[in-house]
Structures are given as structure tokens and as C-alpha cells.
Amino acid sequence: MQYNPDFLNVRPIFTPQEHAHLAVLSQKLPLTILLASPRNMEEIGIDFVHIFARQLQSLF
């Protein structure tokens, strides 16, 4: 893998509009409620593994 200094620059993940939307959603469904559900925790775990595997696949 070649060194690319552009990867060191901080790039925002969400736009200001997306941040506002996420703030509204977090008021409607707080993280404590989301994490209290075993089904939600399982789904979050599956999503994490899937995304991580796709990222690893893109490296090779």
C-alpha cells in the first residue's frame, strides 16, 4: 500500500443537515432504549461485521 498524505486530512462523515437529522432521531429514540433491545444489539453486531468484512475485502 502506498503512502497517501490525503488520508491524514480530516474529512467529515456527515453533512450539517445529516447531523441535524441524526439529532432529531436521537431525541425520538435514545441510545439507551436502542441498546436495551437484544434484537437491536444483534442487528448492530451483524451490521458491524458486514461493514468490516467489506472494508477488508476492498483492501485486497
mmCIF file as gemmi writes it, N, C-alpha and C atoms, coordinates in Angstrom:
data_model
loop_
_atom_site.group_PDB
_atom_site.id
_atom_site.type_symbol
_atom_site.label_atom_id
_atom_site.label_alt_id
_atom_site.label_comp_id
_atom_site.label_asym_id
_atom_site.label_entity_id
_atom_site.label_seq_id
_atom_site.pdbx_PDB_ins_code
_atom_site.Cartn_x
_atom_site.Cartn_y
_atom_site.Cartn_z
_atom_site.occupancy
_atom_site.B_iso_or_equiv
_atom_site.pdbx_formal_charge
_atom_site.auth_seq_id
_atom_site.auth_asym_id
_atom_site.pdbx_PDB_model_num
ATOM 1 N N . MET Axp A 1 ? 0.854 -1.164 0 1 0 ? 1 A 1
ATOM 2 C CA . MET Axp A 1 ? 0 0 0 1 0 ? 1 A 1
ATOM 3 C C . MET Axp A 1 ? 0.908 1.239 0 1 0 ? 1 A 1
ATOM 4 N N . GLN Axp A 2 ? 0.621 2.141 -0.869 1 0 ? 2 A 1
ATOM 5 C CA . GLN Axp A 2 ? 1.42 3.358 -0.959 1 0 ? 2 A 1
ATOM 6 C C . GLN Axp A 2 ? 0.915 4.409 0.028 1 0 ? 2 A 1
ATOM 7 N N . TYR Axp A 3 ? 1.852 5.205 0.491 1 0 ? 3 A 1
ATOM 8 C CA . TYR Axp A 3 ? 1.513 6.29 1.412 1 0 ? 3 A 1
ATOM 9 C C . TYR Axp A 3 ? 0.792 7.397 0.659 1 0 ? 3 A 1
ATOM 10 N N . ASN Axp A 4 ? -0.337 7.814 1.197 1 0 ? 4 A 1
ATOM 11 C CA . ASN Axp A 4 ? -1.106 8.897 0.604 1 0 ? 4 A 1
ATOM 12 C C . ASN Axp A 4 ? -1.411 9.907 1.706 1 0 ? 4 A 1
ATOM 13 N N . PRO Axp A 5 ? -0.737 11.069 1.706 1 0 ? 5 A 1
ATOM 14 C CA . PRO Axp A 5 ? -0.951 12.037 2.791 1 0 ? 5 A 1
ATOM 15 C C . PRO Axp A 5 ? -2.378 12.583 2.85 1 0 ? 5 A 1
ATOM 16 N N . ASP Axp A 6 ? -3.148 12.45 1.778 1 0 ? 6 A 1
ATOM 17 C CA . ASP Axp A 6 ? -4.538 12.93 1.808 1 0 ? 6 A 1
ATOM 18 C C . ASP Axp A 6 ? -5.386 12.163 2.808 1 0 ? 6 A 1
ATOM 19 N N . PHE Axp A 7 ? -4.998 10.932 3.119 1 0 ? 7 A 1
ATOM 20 C CA . PHE Axp A 7 ? -5.759 10.143 4.085 1 0 ? 7 A 1
ATOM 21 C C . PHE Axp A 7 ? -5.613 10.692 5.5 1 0 ? 7 A 1
ATOM 22 N N . LEU Axp A 8 ? -4.634 11.546 5.719 1 0 ? 8 A 1
ATOM 23 C CA . LEU Axp A 8 ? -4.443 12.131 7.042 1 0 ? 8 A 1
ATOM 24 C C . LEU Axp A 8 ? -5.342 13.341 7.272 1 0 ? 8 A 1
ATOM 25 N N . ASN Axp A 9 ? -5.89 13.893 6.216 1 0 ? 9 A 1
ATOM 26 C CA . ASN Axp A 9 ? -6.783 15.047 6.343 1 0 ? 9 A 1
ATOM 27 C C . ASN Axp A 9 ? -8.121 14.602 6.919 1 0 ? 9 A 1
ATOM 28 N N . VAL Axp A 10 ? -8.595 15.348 7.878 1 0 ? 10 A 1
ATOM 29 C CA . VAL Axp A 10 ? -9.886 15.028 8.497 1 0 ? 10 A 1
ATOM 30 C C . VAL Axp A 10 ? -10.99 15.377 7.504 1 0 ? 10 A 1
ATOM 31 N N . ARG Axp A 11 ? -11.834 14.4 7.234 1 0 ? 11 A 1
ATOM 32 C CA . ARG Axp A 11 ? -12.973 14.618 6.351 1 0 ? 11 A 1
ATOM 33 C C . ARG Axp A 11 ? -14.25 14.329 7.128 1 0 ? 11 A 1
ATOM 34 N N . PRO Axp A 12 ? -15.193 15.242 7.143 1 0 ? 12 A 1
ATOM 35 C CA . PRO Axp A 12 ? -16.434 14.992 7.883 1 0 ? 12 A 1
ATOM 36 C C . PRO Axp A 12 ? -17.213 13.836 7.261 1 0 ? 12 A 1
ATOM 37 N N . ILE Axp A 13 ? -17.792 13.03 8.121 1 0 ? 13 A 1
ATOM 38 C CA . ILE Axp A 13 ? -18.585 11.892 7.655 1 0 ? 13 A 1
ATOM 39 C C . ILE Axp A 13 ? -19.986 12.356 7.267 1 0 ? 13 A 1
ATOM 40 N N . PHE Axp A 14 ? -20.55 13.241 8.082 1 0 ? 14 A 1
ATOM 41 C CA . PHE Axp A 14 ? -21.916 13.712 7.849 1 0 ? 14 A 1
ATOM 42 C C . PHE Axp A 14 ? -21.925 15.199 7.521 1 0 ? 14 A 1
ATOM 43 N N . THR Axp A 15 ? -22.887 15.589 6.711 1 0 ? 15 A 1
ATOM 44 C CA . THR Axp A 15 ? -23.094 16.999 6.408 1 0 ? 15 A 1
ATOM 45 C C . THR Axp A 15 ? -23.807 17.648 7.598 1 0 ? 15 A 1
ATOM 46 N N . PRO Axp A 16 ? -23.815 18.976 7.685 1 0 ? 16 A 1
ATOM 47 C CA . PRO Axp A 16 ? -24.561 19.62 8.785 1 0 ? 16 A 1
ATOM 48 C C . PRO Axp A 16 ? -26.049 19.233 8.791 1 0 ? 16 A 1
ATOM 49 N N . GLN Axp A 17 ? -26.636 19.067 7.615 1 0 ? 17 A 1
ATOM 50 C CA . GLN Axp A 17 ? -28.048 18.665 7.549 1 0 ? 17 A 1
ATOM 51 C C . GLN Axp A 17 ? -28.228 17.248 8.099 1 0 ? 17 A 1
ATOM 52 N N . GLU Axp A 18 ? -27.282 16.363 7.801 1 0 ? 18 A 1
ATOM 53 C CA . GLU Axp A 18 ? -27.375 14.999 8.318 1 0 ? 18 A 1
ATOM 54 C C . GLU Axp A 18 ? -27.188 14.982 9.831 1 0 ? 18 A 1
ATOM 55 N N . HIS Axp A 19 ? -26.3 15.832 10.352 1 0 ? 19 A 1
ATOM 56 C CA . HIS Axp A 19 ? -26.138 15.944 11.799 1 0 ? 19 A 1
ATOM 57 C C . HIS Axp A 19 ? -27.44 16.389 12.454 1 0 ? 19 A 1
ATOM 58 N N . ALA Axp A 20 ? -28.111 17.354 11.853 1 0 ? 20 A 1
ATOM 59 C CA . ALA Axp A 20 ? -29.384 17.829 12.398 1 0 ? 20 A 1
ATOM 60 C C . ALA Axp A 20 ? -30.424 16.71 12.39 1 0 ? 20 A 1
ATOM 61 N N . HIS Axp A 21 ? -30.469 15.961 11.311 1 0 ? 21 A 1
ATOM 62 C CA . HIS Axp A 21 ? -31.414 14.845 11.2 1 0 ? 21 A 1
ATOM 63 C C . HIS Axp A 21 ? -31.111 13.776 12.254 1 0 ? 21 A 1
ATOM 64 N N . LEU Axp A 22 ? -29.844 13.465 12.447 1 0 ? 22 A 1
ATOM 65 C CA . LEU Axp A 22 ? -29.462 12.485 13.46 1 0 ? 22 A 1
ATOM 66 C C . LEU Axp A 22 ? -29.808 12.972 14.867 1 0 ? 22 A 1
ATOM 67 N N . ALA Axp A 23 ? -29.673 14.253 15.109 1 0 ? 23 A 1
ATOM 68 C CA . ALA Axp A 23 ? -30.033 14.806 16.415 1 0 ? 23 A 1
ATOM 69 C C . ALA Axp A 23 ? -31.52 14.635 16.685 1 0 ? 23 A 1
ATOM 70 N N . VAL Axp A 24 ? -32.34 14.882 15.666 1 0 ? 24 A 1
ATOM 71 C CA . VAL Axp A 24 ? -33.793 14.693 15.816 1 0 ? 24 A 1
ATOM 72 C C . VAL Axp A 24 ? -34.107 13.224 16.083 1 0 ? 24 A 1
ATOM 73 N N . LEU Axp A 25 ? -33.461 12.337 15.334 1 0 ? 25 A 1
ATOM 74 C CA . LEU Axp A 25 ? -33.702 10.904 15.544 1 0 ? 25 A 1
ATOM 75 C C . LEU Axp A 25 ? -33.276 10.456 16.939 1 0 ? 25 A 1
ATOM 76 N N . SER Axp A 26 ? -32.157 10.983 17.42 1 0 ? 26 A 1
ATOM 77 C CA . SER Axp A 26 ? -31.682 10.574 18.743 1 0 ? 26 A 1
ATOM 78 C C . SER Axp A 26 ? -32.604 11.063 19.855 1 0 ? 26 A 1
ATOM 79 N N . GLN Axp A 27 ? -33.331 12.148 19.618 1 0 ? 27 A 1
ATOM 80 C CA . GLN Axp A 27 ? -34.319 12.6 20.6 1 0 ? 27 A 1
ATOM 81 C C . GLN Axp A 27 ? -35.53 11.683 20.621 1 0 ? 27 A 1
ATOM 82 N N . LYS Axp A 28 ? -35.89 11.155 19.451 1 0 ? 28 A 1
ATOM 83 C CA . LYS Axp A 28 ? -37.048 10.261 19.361 1 0 ? 28 A 1
ATOM 84 C C . LYS Axp A 28 ? -36.735 8.868 19.891 1 0 ? 28 A 1
ATOM 85 N N . LEU Axp A 29 ? -35.509 8.397 19.674 1 0 ? 29 A 1
ATOM 86 C CA . LEU Axp A 29 ? -35.121 7.059 20.102 1 0 ? 29 A 1
ATOM 87 C C . LEU Axp A 29 ? -33.736 7.132 20.733 1 0 ? 29 A 1
ATOM 88 N N . PRO Axp A 30 ? -33.678 7.359 22.043 1 0 ? 30 A 1
ATOM 89 C CA . PRO Axp A 30 ? -32.38 7.48 22.708 1 0 ? 30 A 1
ATOM 90 C C . PRO Axp A 30 ? -31.563 6.182 22.603 1 0 ? 30 A 1
ATOM 91 N N . LEU Axp A 31 ? -30.265 6.324 22.668 1 0 ? 31 A 1
ATOM 92 C CA . LEU Axp A 31 ? -29.36 5.185 22.553 1 0 ? 31 A 1
ATOM 93 C C . LEU Axp A 31 ? -29.624 4.15 23.639 1 0 ? 31 A 1
ATOM 94 N N . THR Axp A 32 ? -29.987 4.58 24.828 1 0 ? 32 A 1
ATOM 95 C CA . THR Axp A 32 ? -30.255 3.631 25.924 1 0 ? 32 A 1
ATOM 96 C C . THR Axp A 32 ? -31.393 2.682 25.572 1 0 ? 32 A 1
ATOM 97 N N . ILE Axp A 33 ? -32.419 3.197 24.92 1 0 ? 33 A 1
ATOM 98 C CA . ILE Axp A 33 ? -33.547 2.348 24.511 1 0 ? 33 A 1
ATOM 99 C C . ILE Axp A 33 ? -33.112 1.425 23.37 1 0 ? 33 A 1
ATOM 100 N N . LEU Axp A 34 ? -32.362 1.97 22.439 1 0 ? 34 A 1
ATOM 101 C CA . LEU Axp A 34 ? -31.895 1.174 21.309 1 0 ? 34 A 1
ATOM 102 C C . LEU Axp A 34 ? -31.035 0.005 21.781 1 0 ? 34 A 1
ATOM 103 N N . LEU Axp A 35 ? -30.144 0.256 22.734 1 0 ? 35 A 1
ATOM 104 C CA . LEU Axp A 35 ? -29.238 -0.781 23.21 1 0 ? 35 A 1
ATOM 105 C C . LEU Axp A 35 ? -29.887 -1.755 24.184 1 0 ? 35 A 1
ATOM 106 N N . ALA Axp A 36 ? -31.051 -1.409 24.709 1 0 ? 36 A 1
ATOM 107 C CA . ALA Axp A 36 ? -31.734 -2.294 25.656 1 0 ? 36 A 1
ATOM 108 C C . ALA Axp A 36 ? -32.381 -3.487 24.963 1 0 ? 36 A 1
ATOM 109 N N . SER Axp A 37 ? -32.556 -3.421 23.67 1 0 ? 37 A 1
ATOM 110 C CA . SER Axp A 37 ? -33.204 -4.498 22.927 1 0 ? 37 A 1
ATOM 111 C C . SER Axp A 37 ? -32.172 -5.502 22.423 1 0 ? 37 A 1
ATOM 112 N N . PRO Axp A 38 ? -32.291 -6.777 22.83 1 0 ? 38 A 1
ATOM 113 C CA . PRO Axp A 38 ? -31.347 -7.788 22.338 1 0 ? 38 A 1
ATOM 114 C C . PRO Axp A 38 ? -31.357 -7.904 20.806 1 0 ? 38 A 1
ATOM 115 N N . ARG Axp A 39 ? -32.521 -7.746 20.207 1 0 ? 39 A 1
ATOM 116 C CA . ARG Axp A 39 ? -32.607 -7.837 18.741 1 0 ? 39 A 1
ATOM 117 C C . ARG Axp A 39 ? -31.828 -6.699 18.088 1 0 ? 39 A 1
ATOM 118 N N . ASN Axp A 40 ? -31.951 -5.494 18.623 1 0 ? 40 A 1
ATOM 119 C CA . ASN Axp A 40 ? -31.198 -4.368 18.073 1 0 ? 40 A 1
ATOM 120 C C . ASN Axp A 40 ? -29.699 -4.583 18.222 1 0 ? 40 A 1
ATOM 121 N N . MET Axp A 41 ? -29.279 -5.1 19.373 1 0 ? 41 A 1
ATOM 122 C CA . MET Axp A 41 ? -27.859 -5.342 19.601 1 0 ? 41 A 1
ATOM 123 C C . MET Axp A 41 ? -27.327 -6.383 18.609 1 0 ? 41 A 1
ATOM 124 N N . GLU Axp A 42 ? -28.12 -7.419 18.352 1 0 ? 42 A 1
ATOM 125 C CA . GLU Axp A 42 ? -27.705 -8.44 17.385 1 0 ? 42 A 1
ATOM 126 C C . GLU Axp A 42 ? -27.586 -7.837 15.989 1 0 ? 42 A 1
ATOM 127 N N . GLU Axp A 43 ? -28.549 -7.029 15.613 1 0 ? 43 A 1
ATOM 128 C CA . GLU Axp A 43 ? -28.517 -6.405 14.293 1 0 ? 43 A 1
ATOM 129 C C . GLU Axp A 43 ? -27.336 -5.445 14.157 1 0 ? 43 A 1
ATOM 130 N N . ILE Axp A 44 ? -27.053 -4.678 15.206 1 0 ? 44 A 1
ATOM 131 C CA . ILE Axp A 44 ? -25.91 -3.767 15.176 1 0 ? 44 A 1
ATOM 132 C C . ILE Axp A 44 ? -24.622 -4.571 14.997 1 0 ? 44 A 1
ATOM 133 N N . GLY Axp A 45 ? -24.513 -5.688 15.698 1 0 ? 45 A 1
ATOM 134 C CA . GLY Axp A 45 ? -23.33 -6.534 15.58 1 0 ? 45 A 1
ATOM 135 C C . GLY Axp A 45 ? -23.173 -7.099 14.185 1 0 ? 45 A 1
ATOM 136 N N . ILE Axp A 46 ? -24.27 -7.562 13.598 1 0 ? 46 A 1
ATOM 137 C CA . ILE Axp A 46 ? -24.228 -8.111 12.237 1 0 ? 46 A 1
ATOM 138 C C . ILE Axp A 46 ? -23.842 -7.02 11.247 1 0 ? 46 A 1
ATOM 139 N N . ASP Axp A 47 ? -24.408 -5.832 11.394 1 0 ? 47 A 1
ATOM 140 C CA . ASP Axp A 47 ? -24.047 -4.719 10.51 1 0 ? 47 A 1
ATOM 141 C C . ASP Axp A 47 ? -22.567 -4.387 10.623 1 0 ? 47 A 1
ATOM 142 N N . PHE Axp A 48 ? -22.052 -4.38 11.861 1 0 ? 48 A 1
ATOM 143 C CA . PHE Axp A 48 ? -20.647 -4.059 12.071 1 0 ? 48 A 1
ATOM 144 C C . PHE Axp A 48 ? -19.752 -5.08 11.373 1 0 ? 48 A 1
ATOM 145 N N . VAL Axp A 49 ? -20.043 -6.351 11.558 1 0 ? 49 A 1
ATOM 146 C CA . VAL Axp A 49 ? -19.232 -7.399 10.94 1 0 ? 49 A 1
ATOM 147 C C . VAL Axp A 49 ? -19.306 -7.31 9.423 1 0 ? 49 A 1
ATOM 148 N N . HIS Axp A 50 ? -20.479 -7.068 8.894 1 0 ? 50 A 1
ATOM 149 C CA . HIS Axp A 50 ? -20.649 -6.973 7.439 1 0 ? 50 A 1
ATOM 150 C C . HIS Axp A 50 ? -19.844 -5.801 6.867 1 0 ? 50 A 1
ATOM 151 N N . ILE Axp A 51 ? -19.949 -4.651 7.484 1 0 ? 51 A 1
ATOM 152 C CA . ILE Axp A 51 ? -19.214 -3.472 7.001 1 0 ? 51 A 1
ATOM 153 C C . ILE Axp A 51 ? -17.714 -3.684 7.127 1 0 ? 51 A 1
ATOM 154 N N . PHE Axp A 52 ? -17.28 -4.266 8.245 1 0 ? 52 A 1
ATOM 155 C CA . PHE Axp A 52 ? -15.856 -4.516 8.457 1 0 ? 52 A 1
ATOM 156 C C . PHE Axp A 52 ? -15.323 -5.484 7.398 1 0 ? 52 A 1
ATOM 157 N N . ALA Axp A 53 ? -16.083 -6.529 7.092 1 0 ? 53 A 1
ATOM 158 C CA . ALA Axp A 53 ? -15.657 -7.502 6.081 1 0 ? 53 A 1
ATOM 159 C C . ALA Axp A 53 ? -15.57 -6.853 4.703 1 0 ? 53 A 1
ATOM 160 N N . ARG Axp A 54 ? -16.51 -5.98 4.378 1 0 ? 54 A 1
ATOM 161 C CA . ARG Axp A 54 ? -16.454 -5.297 3.082 1 0 ? 54 A 1
ATOM 162 C C . ARG Axp A 54 ? -15.226 -4.394 3.001 1 0 ? 54 A 1
ATOM 163 N N . GLN Axp A 55 ? -14.887 -3.732 4.095 1 0 ? 55 A 1
ATOM 164 C CA . GLN Axp A 55 ? -13.717 -2.869 4.095 1 0 ? 55 A 1
ATOM 165 C C . GLN Axp A 55 ? -12.439 -3.683 3.936 1 0 ? 55 A 1
ATOM 166 N N . LEU Axp A 56 ? -12.371 -4.824 4.605 1 0 ? 56 A 1
ATOM 167 C CA . LEU Axp A 56 ? -11.201 -5.688 4.461 1 0 ? 56 A 1
ATOM 168 C C . LEU Axp A 56 ? -11.085 -6.209 3.034 1 0 ? 56 A 1
ATOM 169 N N . GLN Axp A 57 ? -12.213 -6.571 2.454 1 0 ? 57 A 1
ATOM 170 C CA . GLN Axp A 57 ? -12.218 -7.084 1.088 1 0 ? 57 A 1
ATOM 171 C C . GLN Axp A 57 ? -11.703 -6.035 0.108 1 0 ? 57 A 1
ATOM 172 N N . SER Axp A 58 ? -12.015 -4.774 0.362 1 0 ? 58 A 1
ATOM 173 C CA . SER Axp A 58 ? -11.59 -3.722 -0.554 1 0 ? 58 A 1
ATOM 174 C C . SER Axp A 58 ? -10.083 -3.46 -0.47 1 0 ? 58 A 1
ATOM 175 N N . LEU Axp A 59 ? -9.44 -3.925 0.597 1 0 ? 59 A 1
ATOM 176 C CA . LEU Axp A 59 ? -8.001 -3.733 0.741 1 0 ? 59 A 1
ATOM 177 C C . LEU Axp A 59 ? -7.197 -4.734 -0.086 1 0 ? 59 A 1
ATOM 178 N N . PHE Axp A 60 ? -7.811 -5.853 -0.411 1 0 ? 60 A 1
ATOM 179 C CA . PHE Axp A 60 ? -7.07 -6.903 -1.129 1 0 ? 60 A 1
ATOM 180 C C . PHE Axp A 60 ? -7.557 -7.097 -2.527 1 0 ? 60 A 1
